[in-house]
Amino acid sequence: MENVESAMPAEAIASRVIPHTPLEDAQAILFAAAFASLGVAFLRHGGLLTGGTAGIALLSARLTRFSFGQIYFVLNLPFFWLGVRQLGWRFTAKTFAAIGVFSFASDHLDGVLHLGFVAPVYGALLGGALVGTGLLMLFRHDASLGGLNILAIHLQRRFGVRAGVFQMVVDASIVVASAFVVSLTTLLLSIAGAIAMNLVLAVNHRPGRYLGA
């Protein structure tokens, strides 16, 4: 028997969506930032890289005196214009709130958590999955962690390109491009982490599966 809701026009389904309240958005931003910052901590603990602006920030933090959070926040500033122009002020405001909380949490996580031994494969996969879970929470509250996330959501909304698949291809490409500064083992583990992160999105954030605002 055909699912009644799946047979309804998209406009009818959208009209039934109950928007998230400001309180719901706030808790999503806080918990998403917590998940993502913990995921980055696992990656940093293993000396791993990742894709997107986070990958650039991790690499830059190794080579400069600036922290990961500081670099990540600055790298995202150019995307403010794209966010406002393509996705609106509401999305952009929530996104930059998430970026701020994530940057702060990443730089101060050592004050509440110290990681001991973490098996490299486990750290790569769990770190990637935690970041992906944080992104998924934000996507479902009409927000992101900036950078390529903004572009991915724009492409999904406008052209139907699945955000997770797009980010998986781009992130894997960025990690591979970092091959000249890391060992082969670190490179392979970094790719595994990027795949784990984007699988969370590719499987759970498909067009039409979840409607949130």
N, C-alpha and C positions, 0 to 999 in steps of 0.2 A: 504494500500500500504506500502510495506516495506521501511523503511528509508534507503536511499542509503548509507549514511556514516556508519550506523551500520553494513551493509553487507560487508564493506571493510575490508581487512586484517589489523591486528593491525599495521603491519610494514608500510602499506600505510598511515594509519592515522597519525602515529608518524612522518612520513616524512613531513607531512603538518604542523606540529607544529612550530609556530614562537617563538623562545626563548625570554624570558624576557631580556630587556636591563639592564645594571648595575644600571641605574637611576630608572627603575621600581622596581628592587630588593631592592634598598635602601629605596624607599618610602614604600614598603610593610613591610620591617623590622621596620621602624619607627612607622608606624600606627599600626602594629600588636603588637608591644611592648606597645604602648599607650593603646590599647584596653585591653590587658592582664593585665597590671599594674592597670588599673582602675577596672577590674574585681576582682583582688586580694584585692584591697582596700575595695570593698564591702564585701568580705569575712572576711577580718581582722576586719572591723568595727563591724560585727556581732559576732566576736569571733569564726568564723567557721573554719573548716579544709577542705582540699581537698585531692585529690590523688596525686600520683607520687612524684617527687622531690619537687614540690611546697608544697605539704602537709607536707613533712618532714621538709622543711625550715620554714613553718609557725609554726609548733610545736616546732622546735628547737629555733626559735626566742623568744618564750615564756619562755624558760627554760635557755637561755644563754644571755650574754650581746651583742651578735653579732646581726646585723640587718638581716632581711629577705633576702635582696639583696646579702649581703656578703655570707650568708650560701648557698643560691641558686647557686651562681656562683661557689663556691668551690665544691659543690655536683656534679656539672656537669662535672668537669674536667676529671674524669675517663672515661666518655663516649666519650671523644675526640678520643681515640684510635679506638673504635668501629665505630665511624663516618667516620674516615679516611679509615679504612680497608674495611668497608662494603659499604659505600655510597659515598666515594670519597672526595677529597680536596675541591671541589667547594661547595658541600652541607655542609661540616663541617665548612668551613670558614664563610658561610652565617649564619649557625646555631649559631656559637659562637659570631658572631656580634650581633645577635638577643638576645642571652643570656646576653651579656654585656649591651645592651641598656635597656632590660627589668629589669635587676637587678638595674641599676642606676635609671631608672624611678620609680620603686617601692619604693626605699628608699627616693626619693626626691619629691614624689607626694604631700606630705603634704605642700610643699612650694607653691603650686598653687591651691590646692583644700582641703577644709575641709568639711567632711560629717556631716550633722546634724542627724535628725531622719531618719532612714531607716527601714521599716517594715522587720522583719527577713526573712519571706518567699520571699518577693520581692528581698531582698539583696542576698539571696542564689541563686535564679534562675537567676537574672540578672548578678550577679557576675560570675556564672558558664558559662552563655551564652557568656559574653564578653570575657572570657578567651578562650572559644571554638572558637569564631570568630577570635581572634588573631591567634590561632593555625591554623585555616583553611587558613587564608591569607598566613601564612608561608609555609604550606604544598604545596600550589599552586605555590609557588615560589621556590620550591625545598629546603626548609629549615625547621627548627623546633625550639622549645625552649629547646631542649636537653633532657637528661634523658630518660624516657620511650618513649618520642616522637621518638627518634632515633630508638629504638627497634621496635616500632610500625610500622614505615615507612619501616624498613628493612623487617619485617615479611610480610607486604602487598606486597612489591615489589617481594619478593622471593617466598612466599607461597600463596599469594592471600588472606591472612587474613585481613579483613577490619580493618583499623587502629582505627576507632572510637569504634567498638565493643570490640576490644582487650583492649583498654584503659579504656572503661567503666567497664569491668570486674575487671581489675587490680586496678583501682582507687577506686572502691566501696569496694574492699577487704581491701585496705590500710585504708580507712576511718573507716570501721568497726573495724579494728584492733586497732584503736585509742579510742575505747569505754571506756577504763579504765581511761582516763584522761579528758573526757568531759561528760556533762550531756546527758541524752537520747534525749532531745529536740535539743541540739546542734548537736548531732550525726545524727539525722534524717534530719535536715536542711543541714548538710554537705553532706550527701548522695544525697539529692535533687539537691544541687549545682553541684556535680560531675556528676550526670545523665544529667543535663541540658548542661553542658560543652561537654560531649561526644555525646549527641544527635545531637548537631550541626555538629560534625565530622561524625557521623555514617550516617546521612541523606545527607550531602553535599560533603563528600569525599569518594566516592566509586570507586573501581578500574575500569578504563576505562571511567569514566564519564567526567573527566577533565584531560587534558594533559598540563602540564606546565614545563618549564625548566629555 
